[in-house]
């Protein structure tokens, strides 16, 4: 369905007398027999002309020659061939000039992302040697690497991310420029850095991406809190092992990335770091709670049963269990101990939580305790919580049991 939409946009531009070519990452992915995540079309039609052809067009990027054509669950980006002016903010050009396909290709970041594809002739159009670099599995800046990175500082991180995502090597001159200019990444908005990191830690070669982050010096700028632990070879080796294979969610990816360092700097530092990177509160708290719950989840025999049951009903328990159970024996607890813990947790989720991760309704309330003589205060709260603990542990089996127990405690 997405491909049909792309073809319809392409053909409408062509039938209206304009040039149209698939552009960028989607061409790279098609050459590599990968499923593209999104599709971009480059054209000589200017934004007003594109908008006139598509009634639902969004011209949010008009100043950069970009028009968005939305469909039900995705969108097609149409961009006018352009040459960029100077980059004063290290992210976007101050001006753009509409141009030719060749000039457009030469202003792009990496050769593998600077290809075009003609749907009519079924031919790749390559002005920068991108096809050759795809065949050789190389990430190479278009033109002068330092100039490309000075224009857009995010490209420093994107070079690493593409190398991990595609399992490519970074061309030596390009990587030397990343190392030389790594400190410039601090000019990039935190949320853009976070987005690139999420993409990196979710790739199957996330461990390679992490190693490139270290080698480039980017970690010292992105994670200044972790400079000390990440100068320890043992910690970096363990972190790399955790990242091997990638992650299904950003929370687990970040956990894989920061777990070993967190043992040195403390889990509160990790939460503050993620908030600095503009992660959502939900994501930051999920990582923080999971790191704090390490012993509870890995060796459940060491904690009270009621404490474990309450934890298993916590909103972040699913992320926590998925993280620790993904690699038994990896987190400083013997594999057999971990497996016993997983068996115990599975049984409790089935019997006490009924598979819903929702705690059962309490047998008694604060009003019930007051009705039998308890006064408001710490004692009432402590009794109420202990009654619920005993209920969760199946030591109080009914409301009547709980009332009798409370009366004896009064």
C-alpha positions in Angstrom: 0.0 0.0 0.0 2.8 2.4 0.8 4.6 1.6 -2.4 1.4 2.3 -4.4 1.1 5.7 -2.7 4.7 6.5 -3.6 4.1 5.5 -7.2 0.9 7.6 -7.4 2.8 10.7 -6.1 5.7 10.0 -8.5 3.4 9.6 -11.5 1.3 12.7 -10.8 4.5 14.8 -10.7 5.7 13.2 -14.0 2.3 13.5 -15.7 2.2 17.2 -14.8 5.5 17.8 -16.6 7.9 17.8 -13.7 11.0 15.6 -13.1 10.6 13.1 -10.2 13.1 10.7 -8.7 13.2 8.5 -5.6 15.9 10.0 -3.3 18.0 9.3 -0.3 17.8 6.4 2.1 15.0 4.6 0.4 17.2 4.2 -2.7 20.0 2.8 -0.6 17.6 0.4 1.1 16.2 -0.8 -2.2 19.7 -1.5 -3.6 20.4 -3.4 -0.4 17.1 -5.4 -0.6 16.0 -3.8 2.7 12.5 -2.6 3.4 12.6 1.3 3.4 11.2 2.9 6.5 10.0 5.9 4.5 10.1 7.2 1.0 11.4 10.6 -0.3 10.8 12.0 -3.8 13.0 14.7 -5.3 11.6 16.9 -8.0 12.1 20.2 -9.9 8.6 21.3 -8.9 8.8 24.0 -6.3 6.6 23.7 -3.2 3.7 25.8 -4.5 3.6 23.7 -7.6 3.6 20.5 -5.5 0.9 21.8 -3.2 -1.3 22.7 -6.2 -1.2 19.0 -7.3 -2.1 17.5 -3.9 -5.1 19.0 -2.0 -3.9 17.5 1.3 -0.3 18.7 0.9 1.4 20.0 4.0 4.0 22.8 3.3 5.6 22.8 6.7 9.1 22.8 5.2 8.4 25.2 2.4 11.5 27.3 3.1 13.6 24.2 2.5 11.7 23.1 -0.5 9.9 20.3 1.3 6.3 19.3 1.0 4.6 16.4 2.9 1.9 14.3 1.2 0.1 12.4 4.1 -1.6 9.1 3.7 -3.5 7.0 6.2 -0.6 5.7 8.3 2.5 7.2 6.6 3.6 10.1 4.5 5.6 10.8 1.4 8.1 13.6 1.5 8.5 15.6 -1.7 11.6 17.8 -1.8 12.7 20.2 -4.6 16.2 19.8 -5.9 18.3 22.3 -4.0 21.6 23.8 -3.0 22.0 24.8 0.6 23.3 28.2 1.7 25.5 28.7 4.8 24.7 26.8 8.0 24.9 29.2 10.9 23.2 27.2 13.6 25.0 23.9 12.9 21.8 22.2 11.9 19.9 23.9 9.1 20.9 26.1 6.1 20.0 29.8 6.4 18.9 29.8 2.7 18.3 27.3 -0.1 18.4 27.7 -3.8 16.5 25.4 -6.1 18.8 23.5 -8.4 19.6 20.3 -10.3 19.7 16.7 -9.3 23.5 16.6 -9.4 23.8 19.7 -7.2 21.2 18.3 -4.8 23.2 15.1 -4.5 26.4 16.9 -3.7 24.9 18.8 -0.8 23.8 15.6 1.0 25.5 14.0 4.0 26.9 10.6 2.9 27.3 9.0 -0.5 25.0 6.1 0.3 22.2 8.6 1.1 22.8 10.7 -2.0 21.4 8.4 -4.7 18.4 8.8 -7.0 16.2 6.2 -8.7 14.2 6.6 -11.8 11.0 4.5 -11.5 10.4 4.7 -15.3 13.8 3.5 -16.4 14.4 1.4 -13.3 17.9 2.9 -13.0 19.9 4.3 -10.2 21.3 7.8 -10.8 24.6 8.2 -8.9 26.7 11.4 -8.9 28.8 10.7 -5.9 29.9 7.1 -5.9 27.2 5.9 -3.6 26.6 2.6 -5.3 30.3 1.7 -5.1 30.3 2.5 -1.4 27.2 0.4 -0.7 28.9 -2.5 -2.4 32.0 -2.0 -0.3 29.9 -1.4 2.8 31.4 2.1 3.5 30.0 5.2 5.1 31.7 8.1 3.3 30.9 11.8 3.5 29.9 13.6 0.3 32.8 15.8 -0.6 34.9 17.3 2.2 34.0 15.5 5.5 34.8 18.4 7.7 32.7 20.7 5.7 29.7 18.3 5.8 30.0 18.0 9.6 30.5 21.7 10.1 27.3 22.3 8.2 25.2 19.9 10.3 26.6 18.7 13.6 24.1 15.9 13.9 25.9 14.2 11.0 28.7 13.3 13.4 26.3 11.0 15.3 24.5 9.9 12.1 27.8 8.6 10.7 28.1 6.3 13.7 24.4 5.3 13.6 24.5 4.4 9.9 27.6 2.4 10.4 25.8 0.4 13.1 22.5 0.2 11.4 23.9 -1.0 8.0 26.9 -2.9 9.5 29.2 -0.7 7.4 32.7 0.7 8.1 33.3 4.4 8.2 35.7 5.6 5.6 39.0 6.6 7.3 39.0 10.3 6.3 35.3 10.6 7.3 36.0 9.0 10.7 39.0 11.2 11.3 36.8 14.2 10.8 34.2 12.8 13.3 37.0 12.4 15.8 38.4 15.9 15.2 35.0 17.6 15.4 33.2 15.3 18.0 32.8 18.1 20.5 30.7 20.0 18.0 27.8 17.6 18.6 27.0 19.7 21.8 25.4 22.2 19.4 22.7 19.8 18.5 19.3 19.8 20.2 19.1 17.2 22.9 16.0 15.6 21.4 17.7 15.1 18.1 20.6 13.4 19.8 18.2 11.2 21.7 16.4 10.2 18.5 19.7 9.1 16.9 20.7 7.2 20.0 17.3 5.3 20.1 17.8 4.3 16.4 21.4 3.2 17.3 20.6 1.1 20.3 17.7 -0.7 18.5 20.0 -1.9 15.7 21.3 -5.4 15.7 24.9 -4.0 15.6 24.3 -1.6 18.5 27.5 -2.9 20.1 29.5 -1.7 17.1 27.8 1.6 17.3 28.7 2.0 21.0 32.3 1.1 20.2 32.4 3.8 17.5 30.9 6.3 19.9 33.7 5.6 22.3 36.4 5.7 19.6 35.1 8.9 18.1 34.9 10.7 21.5 31.2 11.4 21.1 30.4 9.6 24.4 32.4 12.2 26.3 30.1 15.0 25.0 26.8 13.1 25.0 27.3 11.3 28.3 29.7 13.5 30.4 28.3 11.9 33.5 29.8 8.5 32.4 33.3 9.6 31.5 34.8 7.8 34.5 33.1 4.4 34.1 33.5 4.5 30.3 37.3 4.9 30.7 37.3 1.5 32.4 37.9 -1.2 29.8 36.0 -3.9 31.8 32.9 -1.7 31.9 33.0 -0.9 28.2 33.5 -4.5 27.4 30.4 -5.5 29.5 28.4 -2.6 28.0 29.3 -3.7 24.5 28.2 -7.3 25.3 24.8 -6.0 26.6 24.2 -4.1 23.4 24.9 -7.0 21.1 21.8 -7.9 19.2 20.0 -4.5 19.8 16.8 -3.9 21.6 13.1 -4.0 20.8 12.3 -0.8 22.7 14.0 2.4 23.5 13.8 1.8 27.3 15.6 -1.6 26.9 18.1 0.0 24.5 19.0 2.7 27.0 19.2 0.1 29.8 21.6 -1.9 27.7 23.6 1.2 27.1 23.9 2.6 30.6 23.6 -0.5 32.9 27.3 -1.1 33.7 28.0 2.6 34.0 25.1 3.0 36.4 26.7 0.7 38.8 29.5 3.3 39.2 27.7 6.6 39.0 24.3 5.6 40.5 20.9 5.1 39.1 19.7 8.6 39.9 22.3 10.0 37.5 20.9 7.9 34.7 17.4 9.2 35.2 18.7 12.8 35.2 20.7 12.1 32.0 17.7 10.7 30.2 15.7 13.8 31.2 18.5 16.0 29.9 18.3 14.1 26.6 14.6 15.0 26.5 13.4 11.4 27.0 9.8 11.2 28.2 9.2 11.0 31.9 7.8 7.6 31.3 10.9 6.4 29.6 13.3 7.9 32.1 11.3 6.5 35.0 11.1 3.0 33.4 14.9 2.9 33.2 15.4 4.3 36.7 13.0 1.9 38.3 14.4 -1.1 36.4 18.0 -0.2 37.5 16.8 0.1 41.1 15.0 -3.2 41.0 17.9 -5.3 39.9 18.3 -7.5 42.9 14.5 -7.8 43.5 13.9 -9.2 40.0 17.2 -11.2 39.6 17.1 -13.1 42.9 13.5 -13.0 44.2 14.3 -15.4 47.1 16.0 -12.5 48.9 12.9 -10.3 49.1 9.6 -10.6 50.9 6.9 -12.3 48.8 4.5 -9.3 49.2 7.3 -6.9 48.1 7.9 -8.9 44.9 4.1 -9.2 44.1 3.7 -5.4 44.5 6.7 -4.9 42.2 5.3 -7.2 39.6 2.2 -5.0 39.4 4.3 -1.8 38.9 3.8 0.0 35.6 7.4 -0.5 34.7 7.6 -4.2 35.6 7.2 -5.4 32.1 10.2 -3.4 30.8 12.2 -4.5 33.9 11.5 -8.2 33.4 12.1 -8.0 29.7 15.5 -6.4 30.3 16.8 -8.8 32.9 15.3 -12.0 31.5 16.8 -11.3 28.1 20.2 -12.4 29.2 20.1 -14.9 32.2 23.4 -15.0 34.1 24.6 -11.7 32.6 23.8 -9.3 35.5 26.0 -10.6 38.3 23.6 -13.4 39.4 24.2 -17.0 38.6 22.0 -18.3 35.8 20.3 -21.0 37.9 19.4 -18.4 40.6 18.0 -16.2 37.9 15.9 -19.0 36.4 14.4 -19.8 39.8 13.5 -16.2 40.2 11.8 -16.1 36.8 9.8 -19.3 37.6 8.7 -17.7 40.9 7.7 -14.5 39.2 5.8 -16.4 36.5 3.8 -18.3 39.1 2.9 -15.1 41.1 1.8 -13.3 38.0 -0.5 -16.2 37.2 -1.9 -16.9 40.6 -2.0 -13.7 42.5 -2.1 -11.1 39.7 -4.2 -13.3 37.5 -2.1 -12.4 34.5 -3.2 -8.8 34.6 -0.4 -7.1 36.5 -3.1 -5.6 38.7 -3.1 -6.0 42.4 -6.2 -7.6 43.9 -8.8 -5.5 45.8 -7.8 -5.1 49.5 -9.9 -7.0 52.0 -10.0 -4.0 54.4 -9.8 -0.2 54.2 -8.8 2.6 56.6 -12.4 3.1 57.4 -12.7 -0.5 58.5 -9.7 0.0 60.9 -11.2 3.1 62.3 -14.5 1.4 62.9 -12.7 -1.1 65.2 -10.9 1.6 67.2 -7.8 2.6 65.2 -6.9 6.3 65.3 -5.7 8.2 62.2 -1.9 8.2 62.1 1.2 6.1 61.3 -0.1 3.0 63.1 -3.3 2.9 61.1 -1.3 3.1 57.8 1.3 0.5 58.8 -1.5 -1.9 59.9 -3.4 -1.4 56.6 -0.3 -2.0 54.5 0.7 -5.1 56.6 -2.8 -6.5 56.2 -2.5 -6.2 52.5 1.0 -7.8 52.5 -0.4 -10.8 54.4 -3.4 -10.9 52.0 -1.0 -11.0 49.0 1.0 -13.8 50.7 -2.2 -15.7 51.2 -1.9 -15.6 55.0 -5.1 -13.7 55.3 -7.7 -15.4 53.1 -10.8 -13.2 53.6 -12.1 -9.9 54.9 -13.1 -11.6 58.1 -9.6 -12.9 58.6 -8.2 -9.4 58.1 -10.5 -7.8 60.6 -9.7 -10.5 63.2 -6.0 -10.0 62.6 -6.3 -6.2 62.9 -8.3 -6.5 66.2 -5.5 -8.5 67.7 -2.9 -6.0 66.5 -4.9 -3.0 67.9 
